[in-house]
Amino acid sequence: MTTPRFLADPPRHFFFTGKGGVGKTSVACATALQLARKGRRVLLVSTDPASNVGQVFGITIGNRVTAVEEVPGLDALEIDPEQAAEAYRHQILDPVRAILPMKEIEAITEQLSGSCTTEVASFNEFTSLLADPAATAPYDHVIFDTAPTGHTIRLLQLPGDWTGYLDHGKGDTSCLGPMSGLDKSRETYRAAVEALTDAQRTRLVLVARPQSSSLAEVERTRAELGELGIRATHLVVNGVLPPAEAATPTPPAEPVEVLHEAIRRREQEALAAMPEGLHRLVLDQVELKAVNMVGLDALEQLLAGPAESPTTMPTGQTTEPVETASHPGLRSLVDELEPRGHGLVMTMGKGGVGKTTIAAAIAVELARRGHDVHLTTTDPAAHLSSTLAGEVEHLRVSAIDPQQAIDAYRENVMRTKGASLDEAGRAALAEDLMSPCTEEIAVFQQFSRAVNEARQRFVVMDTAPTGHTLLLMDATGSYHRDITRHLDEGQAARMTTPLMRLQDPGHTTVVIVTLAETTPVLEAKGLADDLERAGIHPWAWVVNNSLAAARPDSALLGRRAASERDQLATVSTLADRHAVVPALPREPVGPEALAGLTR
């Protein structure tokens, strides 16, 4: 089998990161499989709150090291934020339960119920694996499959943030509960920083799709990590469409279709115009395969070269065209939203499924119909302005930028709470506000303002990939519990928290966006279940970038279109209402192209 360049002379640690939906998990799993097949002992670790490593291997993994029985030498672990947080709470509370009064125990328990605790707990598990040789001693290689870009940069930045905070902070903070165990791990965090910045021990591999937006995103990641002293050395461009002739096992009876050639040309143009910084990296291109990357047979194919890739469909799959005429388009959803006149529309889903595009298309169409619309995003890696690429009457665009949110929050706290303090008090407060936990509070405040603004106009919100959004929902729930437990019955009846607005179907409509592929649909169903548990009922699903709806007739794209049959049927069963958006020859960038999605 051909060995990709990023796998040459493999170091002890691999990190795979990039924009959501580019195939990080597939590449990480295929890498682990290839190393294990060579007799190496491998631990595959997912740091993604919405990990699907278990789905790829067809086993249940979770927050414990689990052997992949069919692959000797390969173990896997999915760092589950909730399980990690629960273990962390026990670590903090158990030693003091018999010492402190119940009231104090309850106060600490409440402090430990927020998203900050979840982040600290996940961070602890991540650093112990990275920095403690004893924790991974049985393995030759540890492979980290990371969350989508914004969350990963946050995770990789944390060792520096925490060590800096411990060096300069005093720990007397609003996050006292969550952070109470941090100082004990100071040396672990220092070792984690050293491991991350040591190229001999750690290889950082960026993963992208052959798309301009994906390559631009991965260049931003490369630059931001470089500022942290972490150097990416390799780039994998995943899912490159081969020439039509190479993708067609037998000569076509008619000229090969326009769609295949248009997508191929678009990808090659994006690769040719790749940002200069990416040219410094060692490059591998992985061809698009006909099958979804689920199961060992599919993973064995992923890193194979063109001559090694089989051209036949797996047993049980068909190449018969999929009937899509019965599936409504995106316009039907806008038609149903418009009479409301205002409200919050949130697009949610796995990274890379097109949440930003769908949110922008809905916002543009509502604005074109004369409604006042605010289009915003909670995704640190999203770039609404480049998707919109122009102005639309009645449409305002913004982004909840974590750094701007932190700066505004710190300035406001110092101006209000700090105004009555003496110099020493202001210094202590400023120290408190340097905590990395401040970001969660600051972002949540801006998110809450956008939720409330939807009482006057349409607010269309593009959210971060699933895991990050669930943490934001968790912060919303923590705030709700913290507020309501201090109110009597009468006060509670007059209070409306952001969580209550999200639970109100007359105020909030959640649109789940997915692709017609196994893993995105499974993850979308998991997201819908999580939302239901929080009392938020998804309003609609959108299947984006459907090849079946585009009706391709080249062999490779035809096989992939046929594989959408079961997933389209699943979505139509799960959703109250849904829409299908076809794959397009050109990326839908700009007002006119976005408007075309709702015609």
C-alpha positions as CSV (number, residue, x, y, z in Angstrom):
1,M,0.0,0.0,0.0
2,T,1.2,3.5,-0.8
3,T,2.4,5.4,2.4
4,P,1.2,9.0,2.6
5,R,4.0,11.5,3.3
6,F,2.5,12.5,6.6
7,L,3.0,9.0,7.8
8,A,6.7,8.8,7.0
9,D,8.9,8.2,10.0
10,P,5.9,8.5,12.4
11,P,6.5,10.4,15.7
12,R,4.9,9.4,19.0
13,H,2.0,11.9,18.8
14,F,-0.2,12.9,15.9
15,F,-2.7,15.8,16.0
16,F,-5.3,16.0,13.2
17,T,-7.2,19.3,13.0
18,G,-9.2,21.4,10.6
19,K,-12.6,22.9,9.7
20,G,-15.6,20.7,10.6
21,G,-16.6,18.1,8.0
22,V,-13.3,17.8,6.2
23,G,-12.7,14.2,7.3
24,K,-10.4,14.6,10.3
25,T,-11.9,11.6,12.0
26,S,-11.7,9.4,8.8
27,V,-8.0,10.3,8.3
28,A,-7.2,9.8,12.0
29,C,-8.9,6.4,12.1
30,A,-7.3,5.3,8.8
31,T,-3.9,6.4,10.2
32,A,-4.4,4.5,13.4
33,L,-5.5,1.4,11.4
34,Q,-2.5,1.6,9.1
35,L,0.0,1.9,12.0
36,A,-1.7,-0.9,13.9
37,R,-1.6,-3.1,10.7
38,K,2.2,-2.6,10.8
39,G,2.4,-4.1,14.3
40,R,2.5,-0.8,16.2
41,R,0.5,-0.3,19.4
42,V,-1.8,2.7,18.9
43,L,-4.1,4.7,21.1
44,L,-6.6,6.8,19.2
45,V,-8.1,9.7,21.2
46,S,-11.0,11.9,20.2
47,T,-11.1,15.3,21.9
48,D,-14.3,16.3,20.0
49,P,-17.3,16.7,22.3
50,A,-19.3,15.2,19.4
51,S,-17.0,12.4,18.6
52,N,-18.0,9.7,16.1
53,V,-14.9,7.5,16.3
54,G,-17.1,4.7,17.7
55,Q,-19.5,5.0,14.8
56,V,-16.7,4.7,12.3
57,F,-15.4,1.5,13.8
58,G,-19.0,0.2,14.6
59,I,-18.4,-0.2,18.3
60,T,-19.2,1.7,21.5
61,I,-16.2,3.5,23.0
62,G,-17.0,6.4,25.3
63,N,-14.9,7.9,28.0
64,R,-12.7,4.8,28.7
65,V,-9.9,3.1,26.8
66,T,-11.6,0.5,24.6
67,A,-9.9,-2.2,22.4
68,V,-10.9,-2.3,18.8
69,E,-11.2,-6.1,18.7
70,E,-10.9,-6.5,15.0
71,V,-7.6,-4.6,14.9
72,P,-5.0,-6.1,17.2
73,G,-2.9,-3.3,18.8
74,L,-5.5,-0.6,18.4
75,D,-7.3,1.0,21.4
76,A,-9.6,4.1,21.3
77,L,-10.9,6.7,23.7
78,E,-13.5,9.3,23.3
79,I,-13.1,12.1,25.9
80,D,-16.7,12.6,26.9
81,P,-17.1,16.2,28.3
82,E,-20.0,15.2,30.6
83,Q,-18.4,12.1,31.9
84,A,-15.1,13.9,32.4
85,A,-17.0,16.7,34.2
86,E,-18.8,14.2,36.5
87,A,-15.5,12.6,37.4
88,Y,-14.0,16.0,38.1
89,R,-16.8,17.0,40.4
90,H,-16.3,13.8,42.4
91,Q,-12.5,14.6,42.6
92,I,-13.3,18.0,44.0
93,L,-16.3,17.2,46.3
94,D,-15.6,13.7,47.7
95,P,-12.7,14.8,50.0
96,V,-14.7,17.6,51.6
97,R,-18.2,16.0,51.9
98,A,-17.6,14.9,55.5
99,I,-15.9,18.1,56.5
100,L,-18.0,21.0,55.1
101,P,-21.6,21.9,56.0
102,M,-24.3,20.9,53.5
103,K,-24.9,24.5,52.5
104,E,-21.3,24.9,51.4
105,I,-21.3,21.6,49.6
106,E,-24.5,22.7,47.7
107,A,-22.8,26.0,46.8
108,I,-19.7,24.3,45.4
109,T,-21.9,21.8,43.5
110,E,-23.7,24.7,41.8
111,Q,-20.3,26.3,40.9
112,L,-19.3,23.0,39.4
113,S,-22.4,22.7,37.2
114,G,-21.4,25.1,34.4
115,S,-19.7,24.7,31.1
116,C,-16.4,26.0,32.6
117,T,-16.2,22.8,34.6
118,T,-16.8,20.8,31.5
119,E,-13.9,22.6,29.7
120,V,-11.5,22.2,32.7
121,A,-12.4,18.5,33.1
122,S,-11.9,17.7,29.4
123,F,-8.7,19.7,29.4
124,N,-7.4,17.7,32.4
125,E,-7.9,14.4,30.5
126,F,-6.3,15.8,27.4
127,T,-3.2,17.1,29.1
128,S,-2.6,13.9,31.2
129,L,-2.5,11.9,28.0
130,L,-0.2,14.3,26.3
131,A,2.2,15.1,29.1
132,D,2.3,12.0,31.3
133,P,4.4,9.3,29.7
134,A,3.1,6.7,32.2
135,A,-0.5,7.3,31.1
136,T,0.3,6.1,27.5
137,A,3.3,3.9,28.2
138,P,1.8,0.8,26.6
139,Y,1.6,2.6,23.2
140,D,4.0,3.4,20.4
141,H,1.8,6.2,19.0
142,V,-1.0,8.4,20.4
143,I,-3.3,9.9,17.7
144,F,-5.5,12.8,18.6
145,D,-8.6,13.3,16.5
146,T,-9.7,16.9,17.4
147,A,-12.8,19.0,17.5
148,P,-13.5,21.4,14.6
149,T,-11.0,24.3,14.3
150,G,-12.3,26.9,16.7
151,H,-12.7,24.5,19.6
152,T,-9.3,22.9,18.8
153,I,-7.5,26.2,18.9
154,R,-9.2,26.8,22.2
155,L,-8.1,23.4,23.5
156,L,-4.5,23.8,22.3
157,Q,-4.3,27.3,23.7
158,L,-5.5,26.2,27.1
159,P,-2.2,24.8,28.4
160,G,-0.6,28.2,27.8
161,D,-3.6,30.0,29.2
162,W,-3.8,27.9,32.4
163,T,-0.1,28.0,33.1
164,G,-0.1,31.7,32.6
165,Y,-3.0,32.1,34.8
166,L,-1.5,30.0,37.5
167,D,1.7,31.9,37.3
168,H,0.0,35.3,37.7
169,G,-3.5,34.6,39.1
170,K,-4.4,34.0,42.7
171,G,-7.3,31.7,42.2
172,D,-9.9,33.9,43.9
173,T,-12.3,33.9,41.0
174,S,-15.8,33.5,39.9
175,C,-14.7,30.1,38.7
176,L,-13.4,29.1,42.1
177,G,-15.2,25.8,42.1
178,P,-14.2,24.6,38.6
179,M,-10.6,25.8,39.0
180,S,-10.0,24.5,42.5
181,G,-8.0,21.5,41.3
182,L,-5.9,23.3,38.7
183,D,-2.9,24.3,40.8
184,K,-2.2,20.7,41.6
185,S,-1.6,20.0,37.9
186,R,0.8,22.9,37.2
187,E,3.6,20.6,36.1
188,T,1.3,18.5,33.9
189,Y,0.3,21.6,32.0
190,R,3.9,22.7,31.5
191,A,4.7,19.3,30.2
192,A,1.7,19.5,27.8
193,V,3.0,22.8,26.4
194,E,6.5,21.3,25.9
195,A,5.0,18.2,24.1
196,L,2.8,20.4,21.8
197,T,5.7,22.5,20.7
198,D,8.3,19.7,20.2
199,A,8.2,18.7,16.6
200,Q,10.2,15.5,17.3
201,R,7.4,14.2,19.5
202,T,4.3,15.8,18.1
203,R,3.3,16.1,14.4
204,L,0.4,18.5,13.7
205,V,-1.4,17.6,10.5
206,L,-3.9,20.0,9.1
207,V,-6.8,18.5,7.2
208,A,-8.9,20.4,4.6
209,R,-11.2,19.8,1.6
210,P,-10.2,21.1,-1.9
211,Q,-12.4,24.1,-1.4
212,S,-11.4,27.8,-1.1
213,S,-13.2,28.3,2.2
214,S,-11.7,25.2,3.7
215,L,-8.2,26.0,2.6
216,A,-8.5,29.6,3.8
217,E,-9.7,28.3,7.2
218,V,-6.8,25.9,7.5
219,E,-4.4,28.7,6.7
220,R,-5.9,30.7,9.5
221,T,-5.5,27.7,11.8
222,R,-1.8,27.4,10.8
223,A,-1.2,31.0,11.5
224,E,-3.0,31.1,14.8
225,L,-1.3,27.9,16.1
226,G,2.0,29.4,15.0
227,E,1.4,32.4,17.3
228,L,1.1,29.9,20.1
229,G,4.4,28.3,19.2
230,I,2.8,25.2,17.7
231,R,4.0,24.5,14.2
232,A,1.9,22.5,11.7
233,T,4.2,20.6,9.3
234,H,1.8,18.6,7.1
235,L,-1.4,19.2,5.1
236,V,-3.8,16.5,4.0
237,V,-6.4,17.6,1.3
238,N,-9.1,15.1,1.7
239,G,-11.8,14.1,-0.9
240,V,-10.2,15.4,-4.1
241,L,-12.4,14.5,-7.0
242,P,-10.4,12.6,-9.6
243,P,-10.7,13.2,-13.4
244,A,-14.0,11.9,-14.8
245,E,-12.1,9.3,-16.9
246,A,-10.4,8.0,-13.8
247,A,-13.6,7.9,-11.9
248,T,-15.5,6.0,-14.6
249,P,-14.6,2.3,-14.7
250,T,-16.1,1.8,-18.2
251,P,-16.3,4.5,-21.0
252,P,-19.5,6.5,-20.7
253,A,-22.1,6.2,-23.5
254,E,-22.6,10.0,-23.4
255,P,-20.2,12.8,-22.7
256,V,-19.4,12.9,-19.0
257,E,-21.7,15.2,-17.1
258,V,-21.2,18.9,-16.5
259,L,-21.4,18.6,-12.7
260,H,-18.4,16.3,-12.3
261,E,-16.2,18.5,-14.5
262,A,-17.4,21.7,-12.8
263,I,-16.7,20.4,-9.3
264,R,-13.3,19.0,-10.5
265,R,-12.4,22.4,-12.1
266,R,-13.5,24.2,-9.0
267,E,-11.4,22.1,-6.7
268,Q,-8.3,22.3,-8.9
269,E,-8.7,26.1,-9.1
270,A,-8.9,26.2,-5.2
271,L,-5.8,24.0,-4.9
272,A,-3.9,26.2,-7.4
273,A,-4.8,29.3,-5.5
274,M,-4.0,27.8,-2.1
275,P,-2.7,30.4,0.4
276,E,1.1,30.9,0.4
277,G,1.6,29.7,4.0
278,L,0.2,26.2,3.1
279,H,2.9,25.7,0.4
280,R,5.4,25.4,3.3
281,L,3.7,22.3,4.5
282,V,4.3,18.7,3.3
283,L,1.2,18.0,1.1
284,D,-0.8,14.8,0.6
285,Q,-3.9,14.6,-1.5
286,V,-6.5,11.9,-0.8
287,E,-8.9,11.1,-3.6
288,L,-12.7,11.0,-3.0
289,K,-14.0,7.5,-2.6
290,A,-17.3,6.1,-3.7
291,V,-18.3,4.9,-0.2
292,N,-18.8,6.6,3.1
293,M,-15.9,6.1,5.6
294,V,-17.7,3.8,8.0
295,G,-16.3,0.3,8.8
296,L,-12.8,-1.2,8.4
297,D,-13.3,-2.0,4.7
298,A,-13.9,1.6,3.9
299,L,-11.0,2.8,6.1
300,E,-8.6,0.4,4.4
301,Q,-9.4,2.2,1.1
302,L,-9.0,5.8,2.3
303,L,-5.3,6.1,2.2
304,A,-4.9,3.8,-0.8
305,G,-3.6,5.3,-4.1
306,P,-5.8,5.5,-7.2
307,A,-4.6,2.2,-8.6
308,E,-5.4,0.5,-5.3
309,S,-8.9,1.8,-4.9
310,P,-11.6,-0.7,-5.8
311,T,-14.2,0.4,-8.4
312,T,-17.1,-1.7,-7.4
313,M,-19.8,-1.0,-4.8
314,P,-19.8,-2.8,-1.5
315,T,-22.2,-5.7,-1.1
316,G,-25.8,-4.6,-0.4
317,Q,-25.4,-1.1,-2.0
318,T,-27.0,-0.1,-5.3
319,T,-26.3,2.4,-8.0
320,E,-30.0,2.9,-8.9
321,P,-30.9,6.6,-9.0
322,V,-32.6,8.0,-6.0
323,E,-36.1,9.6,-6.4
324,T,-36.0,13.1,-4.9
325,A,-39.0,14.9,-6.4
326,S,-41.0,14.3,-3.3
327,H,-38.6,16.2,-1.1
328,P,-39.4,19.9,-0.8
329,G,-36.8,22.6,-1.3
330,L,-35.5,25.3,1.1
331,R,-38.1,27.8,-0.2
332,S,-40.9,25.9,1.5
333,L,-39.3,26.5,4.9
334,V,-38.9,30.3,4.3
335,D,-42.6,30.4,3.1
336,E,-43.6,29.0,6.5
337,L,-41.3,31.3,8.5
338,E,-42.2,34.6,6.8
339,P,-45.8,35.1,8.3
340,R,-44.3,35.2,11.8
341,G,-42.7,38.5,11.1
342,H,-39.9,38.0,13.7
343,G,-38.2,35.3,15.7
344,L,-35.0,33.4,16.2
345,V,-33.9,31.0,13.5
346,M,-30.9,28.8,14.6
347,T,-29.0,26.5,12.2
348,M,-27.3,23.7,14.0
349,G,-25.4,20.6,13.0
350,K,-22.0,18.8,12.6
351,G,-19.1,20.9,11.3
352,G,-18.9,21.2,7.5
353,V,-22.5,20.4,6.7
354,G,-23.2,23.9,5.4
355,K,-24.9,25.6,8.4
356,T,-23.4,29.0,7.4
357,T,-24.7,28.7,3.8
358,I,-28.2,27.7,4.9
359,A,-28.4,30.4,7.5
360,A,-27.2,33.0,5.0
361,A,-29.7,31.8,2.3
362,I,-32.7,32.0,4.8
363,A,-31.6,35.4,5.9
364,V,-31.1,36.8,2.4
365,E,-34.5,35.5,1.3
366,L,-36.3,36.9,4.3
367,A,-34.6,40.3,3.8
368,R,-35.5,40.3,0.0
369,R,-39.1,39.9,1.1
370,G,-38.8,43.1,3.0
371,H,-38.2,41.9,6.6
372,D,-35.7,43.4,9.0
373,V,-33.1,40.6,9.5
374,H,-30.0,40.3,11.7
375,L,-27.7,37.5,10.5
376,T,-25.1,36.5,13.2
377,T,-22.9,33.5,14.3
378,T,-21.6,31.9,17.4
379,D,-19.0,30.0,15.5
380,P,-15.5,31.3,16.1
381,A,-14.4,29.8,12.8
382,A,-17.3,31.0,10.7
383,H,-17.0,33.8,8.2
384,L,-20.4,35.1,7.3
385,S,-19.0,38.1,5.4
386,S,-17.1,35.9,2.9
387,T,-20.2,33.7,2.3
388,L,-22.5,36.7,1.9
389,A,-19.9,38.7,-0.2
390,G,-22.1,41.7,-0.6
391,E,-24.8,43.9,0.9
392,V,-28.5,43.1,1.0
393,E,-31.2,45.7,1.9
394,H,-32.8,45.1,5.3
395,L,-30.0,42.7,6.3
396,R,-27.5,43.4,9.0
397,V,-24.6,41.0,9.6
398,S,-22.5,40.5,12.8
399,A,-20.5,37.8,14.6
400,I,-20.1,37.0,18.3
401,D,-16.3,37.2,18.4
402,P,-15.0,35.6,21.6
403,Q,-12.1,38.1,21.9
404,Q,-14.3,41.1,21.4
405,A,-16.9,39.7,23.8
406,I,-14.1,39.2,26.5
407,D,-12.8,42.7,26.0
408,A,-16.3,44.2,26.3
409,Y,-17.1,42.1,29.3
410,R,-13.9,43.0,31.2
411,E,-14.3,46.7,30.4
412,N,-17.9,46.6,31.7
413,V,-17.1,44.7,34.9
414,M,-14.2,47.0,35.7
415,R,-16.4,50.1,35.0
416,T,-19.2,48.9,37.2
417,K,-18.1,46.4,39.9
418,G,-14.6,47.9,40.0
419,A,-15.7,51.5,40.4
420,S,-16.3,51.1,44.1
421,L,-13.1,49.2,44.9
422,D,-9.8,50.5,46.1
423,E,-6.6,50.0,44.1
424,A,-5.9,46.5,45.6
425,G,-9.5,45.4,45.0
426,R,-9.4,46.6,41.4
427,A,-6.1,44.7,40.9
428,A,-7.6,41.5,42.3
429,L,-10.7,41.9,40.1
430,A,-8.6,42.5,37.0
431,E,-6.7,39.3,37.9
432,D,-10.0,37.4,38.3
433,L,-11.0,38.6,34.8
434,M,-7.9,37.1,33.2
435,S,-9.3,33.6,33.8
436,P,-9.9,31.6,30.6
437,C,-13.4,30.9,32.0
438,T,-14.3,34.5,31.4
439,E,-14.8,33.7,27.7
440,E,-17.7,31.4,28.4
441,I,-19.4,34.2,30.4
442,A,-18.7,36.9,27.8
443,V,-19.9,34.8,24.8
444,F,-23.0,33.8,26.7
445,Q,-24.0,37.4,27.4
446,Q,-23.8,38.3,23.7
447,F,-25.7,35.2,22.8
448,S,-28.5,36.1,25.2
449,R,-28.8,39.6,23.7
450,A,-29.3,38.1,20.2
451,V,-31.9,35.7,21.6
452,N,-33.8,38.6,23.1
453,E,-33.5,40.8,20.0
454,A,-35.6,38.3,18.0
455,R,-38.7,39.7,19.7
456,Q,-38.4,42.7,17.3
457,R,-37.1,41.2,14.1
458,F,-35.8,38.0,12.5
459,V,-32.5,37.0,14.0
460,V,-30.9,34.1,12.0
461,M,-28.1,32.5,13.9
462,D,-25.4,30.3,12.4
463,T,-24.1,28.2,15.3
464,A,-20.7,26.5,16.0
465,P,-20.4,22.8,15.3
466,T,-22.5,20.5,17.5
467,G,-20.2,20.0,20.5
468,H,-19.4,23.6,21.0
469,T,-23.1,24.6,20.6
470,L,-24.1,22.0,23.2
471,L,-21.7,23.6,25.6
472,L,-23.3,27.0,24.9
473,M,-26.7,25.4,25.6
474,D,-25.3,24.0,28.8
475,A,-24.2,27.5,29.8
476,T,-27.8,28.7,29.1
477,G,-29.2,26.0,31.3
478,S,-26.8,26.8,34.1
479,Y,-27.7,30.4,34.0
480,H,-31.4,29.5,34.0
481,R,-31.0,27.3,37.1
482,D,-28.8,29.9,38.9
483,I,-31.4,32.7,38.3
484,T,-34.6,30.7,39.1
485,R,-33.4,29.1,42.3
486,H,-33.2,32.5,43.9
487,L,-36.8,33.5,42.9
488,D,-40.0,33.0,44.7
489,E,-43.1,31.7,42.8
490,G,-44.3,35.1,41.8
491,Q,-41.0,36.4,40.7
492,A,-40.4,33.2,38.7
493,A,-43.7,33.7,36.9
494,R,-42.6,37.1,35.6
495,M,-39.0,36.0,34.7
496,T,-38.1,34.9,31.1
497,T,-34.6,33.5,30.8
498,P,-32.8,32.9,27.5
499,L,-33.4,29.1,27.9
500,M,-37.2,29.8,28.2
501,R,-37.1,31.7,24.9
502,L,-35.2,28.8,23.2
503,Q,-37.8,26.4,24.5
504,D,-40.7,28.6,23.1
505,P,-41.6,27.4,19.6
506,G,-43.3,30.7,19.0
507,H,-39.9,32.5,19.5
508,T,-37.3,30.0,18.4
509,T,-37.1,27.7,15.3
510,V,-34.2,25.3,15.2
511,V,-33.1,24.1,11.8
512,I,-30.8,21.0,11.9
513,V,-28.5,20.9,8.9
514,T,-27.0,17.6,7.7
515,L,-25.5,15.8,4.7
516,A,-27.1,12.7,3.3
517,E,-24.3,10.5,4.8
518,T,-24.3,8.0,7.6
519,T,-22.2,9.9,10.2
520,P,-23.7,13.4,9.8
521,V,-27.3,12.0,10.0
522,L,-26.4,10.0,13.1
523,E,-24.8,13.0,14.7
524,A,-27.8,15.2,13.7
525,K,-30.2,12.7,15.4
526,G,-28.0,12.8,18.5
527,L,-28.2,16.6,18.5
528,A,-32.0,16.5,18.1
529,D,-32.2,14.1,21.1
530,D,-29.9,16.4,23.2
531,L,-32.1,19.4,22.3
532,E,-35.3,17.5,23.2
533,R,-33.8,16.7,26.6
534,A,-33.2,20.4,27.1
535,G,-36.9,21.1,26.2
536,I,-36.0,22.5,22.7
537,H,-37.9,20.8,19.8
538,P,-36.2,21.0,16.4
539,W,-38.5,22.7,13.8
540,A,-37.0,21.4,10.6
541,W,-34.1,19.5,9.0
542,V,-32.2,20.5,5.9
543,V,-30.2,18.0,3.8
544,N,-27.6,20.1,2.2
545,N,-25.4,19.4,-0.9
546,S,-27.3,16.4,-2.0
547,L,-25.8,14.6,-5.0
548,A,-29.0,12.6,-5.5
549,A,-31.0,15.9,-5.9
550,A,-28.4,17.1,-8.4
551,R,-28.8,13.9,-10.5
552,P,-25.2,13.3,-11.5
553,D,-24.4,10.7,-14.2
554,S,-20.6,10.1,-13.8
555,A,-19.8,6.8,-12.3
556,L,-18.2,8.0,-9.1
557,L,-20.7,10.7,-8.2
558,G,-23.5,8.4,-9.2
559,R,-22.4,5.8,-6.6
560,R,-22.2,8.5,-4.0
561,A,-25.7,9.7,-5.0
562,A,-27.1,6.2,-4.7
563,S,-25.7,5.9,-1.2
564,E,-27.9,8.8,-0.1
565,R,-31.1,6.8,-0.4
566,D,-31.2,5.4,3.1
567,Q,-30.2,8.6,4.8
568,L,-32.8,10.7,2.9
569,A,-35.5,8.2,4.0
570,T,-34.2,8.4,7.6
571,V,-34.4,12.2,7.6
572,S,-37.9,12.3,6.2
573,T,-39.0,9.9,9.0
574,L,-37.3,11.8,11.9
575,A,-38.2,15.4,10.9
576,D,-41.5,17.2,11.3
577,R,-40.6,19.0,8.1
578,H,-37.5,18.9,5.9
579,A,-35.9,20.3,2.8
580,V,-33.3,19.0,0.4
581,V,-30.7,21.3,-1.3
582,P,-28.9,19.9,-4.3
583,A,-25.1,20.0,-4.8
584,L,-24.1,22.8,-7.1
585,P,-21.4,23.2,-9.7
586,R,-20.3,26.5,-8.0
587,E,-20.1,27.3,-4.3
588,P,-23.1,29.4,-3.3
589,V,-21.2,32.6,-2.4
590,G,-22.8,36.1,-2.8
591,P,-26.5,37.3,-2.5
592,E,-27.6,36.1,-5.9
593,A,-26.2,32.6,-5.5
594,L,-27.6,32.3,-2.0
595,A,-31.0,33.5,-3.2
596,G,-30.8,30.7,-5.8
597,L,-31.0,28.2,-3.0
598,T,-34.5,29.3,-2.1
599,R,-36.0,29.5,-5.6
